[in-house]
Amino acid sequence: MTKTALVVDDSPTIRQLVVGVLRTLGFTTIEAENGAEAITRLGATIDLVICDVNMPVMDGITFVQRLRVVPTMKATPVLMLTTEIGEAIKSRARSAGATGWLTKPFAPDQLKAVVGRVCP
């Protein structure tokens, strides 16, 4: 059965890279430029969310907080993909409900490994 991933990042280049990696893993993908747009994409069954932290309109941490209120999204793995490396922001993301963290820039194999762990 095909899994679906929601990729949320304001950078089209990063979205394209992440989508390319996810497709090699057999995922169907849905894209959004920010958290507010991503909220509108939650109608489909989503098996994985990969989200940037710093975005216009709605940042990634606020998005994850809102995502976790949706009954069907409470247990969905959420990977934060960002340039942020500070422990305080990682702690805020975990408190919001993020499952894991991957720092940009990243190698495709790193993304594959993390996705394999959180969404087998």
Legacy VTK file of the C-alpha trace (Angstrom):
# vtk DataFile Version 3.0
C-alpha trace
ASCII
DATASET POLYDATA
POINTS 120 float
0.000 0.000 0.000
1.350 3.419 -0.950
2.124 5.829 1.867
1.530 9.562 1.613
3.857 12.272 2.927
3.086 15.949 3.434
6.158 18.117 2.733
5.965 21.638 4.183
8.734 24.110 3.338
8.782 27.625 1.916
11.752 26.715 -0.308
10.675 25.107 -3.611
14.205 23.680 -3.965
14.059 21.902 -0.589
10.542 20.609 -1.309
11.728 19.255 -4.657
14.708 17.500 -3.051
12.602 15.979 -0.237
9.849 14.906 -2.640
12.440 13.257 -4.891
13.861 11.238 -1.999
10.411 10.258 -0.713
9.314 9.062 -4.149
12.320 6.715 -4.290
10.937 5.233 -1.058
7.528 4.716 -2.661
5.699 7.678 -1.111
3.046 9.765 -2.787
3.611 13.391 -1.797
1.551 16.475 -1.039
3.334 19.831 -0.858
2.685 23.068 1.020
4.653 26.333 1.276
3.820 27.046 4.930
1.909 25.722 7.914
-1.333 27.507 7.053
-1.381 25.993 3.568
-0.471 22.593 5.013
-3.507 22.695 7.338
-5.714 22.927 4.235
-4.059 19.759 2.856
-5.005 17.509 5.799
-8.073 15.985 4.139
-6.081 13.077 2.719
-4.662 10.214 4.752
-1.134 11.271 5.629
1.446 8.782 6.909
4.384 11.185 7.389
4.924 14.946 7.675
8.249 16.637 6.935
8.199 20.286 7.939
10.534 23.274 8.076
10.587 25.376 11.257
11.039 28.903 9.885
8.350 29.775 7.328
6.180 32.807 6.605
2.430 32.857 7.401
2.616 29.957 9.902
5.875 28.530 11.252
6.511 24.812 11.630
6.114 24.602 15.405
2.715 26.321 15.313
1.735 23.993 12.467
2.718 20.902 14.484
0.710 22.160 17.477
-2.364 22.566 15.259
-1.720 19.264 13.519
-1.694 17.346 16.796
-5.225 18.586 17.603
-6.587 16.788 14.519
-7.705 13.327 15.738
-6.337 11.446 12.704
-2.953 13.190 12.999
-2.154 12.630 16.689
0.235 9.730 16.024
1.506 10.638 12.541
5.316 10.956 12.509
6.500 14.555 12.034
10.105 15.271 11.051
11.371 18.809 11.410
13.811 19.660 8.604
15.582 22.934 9.347
18.773 24.930 9.659
18.013 25.464 13.357
20.341 23.567 15.689
19.612 25.086 19.109
18.398 22.847 21.911
15.703 25.357 22.943
13.998 25.221 19.539
14.342 21.425 19.402
12.710 21.236 22.824
9.846 23.475 21.648
9.374 21.258 18.589
9.301 18.089 20.717
6.810 19.702 23.089
4.629 20.610 20.098
4.655 16.974 18.986
7.558 16.596 16.555
8.895 13.060 16.223
12.383 13.797 14.903
14.832 16.410 13.648
17.054 16.643 10.591
19.356 19.604 10.009
19.789 21.252 6.594
21.829 20.733 4.563
21.264 17.001 4.562
22.240 14.090 2.356
19.457 12.110 0.697
20.693 8.967 2.484
20.289 10.732 5.853
16.667 11.553 5.017
16.033 7.980 3.860
17.470 6.591 7.104
15.370 8.878 9.330
12.196 8.203 7.332
12.910 4.464 7.565
13.087 4.727 11.352
9.937 6.772 11.922
7.748 5.399 9.131
8.700 1.767 8.462
LINES 1 121
120 0 1 2 3 4 5 6 7 8 9 10 11 12 13 14 15 16 17 18 19 20 21 22 23 24 25 26 27 28 29 30 31 32 33 34 35 36 37 38 39 40 41 42 43 44 45 46 47 48 49 50 51 52 53 54 55 56 57 58 59 60 61 62 63 64 65 66 67 68 69 70 71 72 73 74 75 76 77 78 79 80 81 82 83 84 85 86 87 88 89 90 91 92 93 94 95 96 97 98 99 100 101 102 103 104 105 106 107 108 109 110 111 112 113 114 115 116 117 118 119
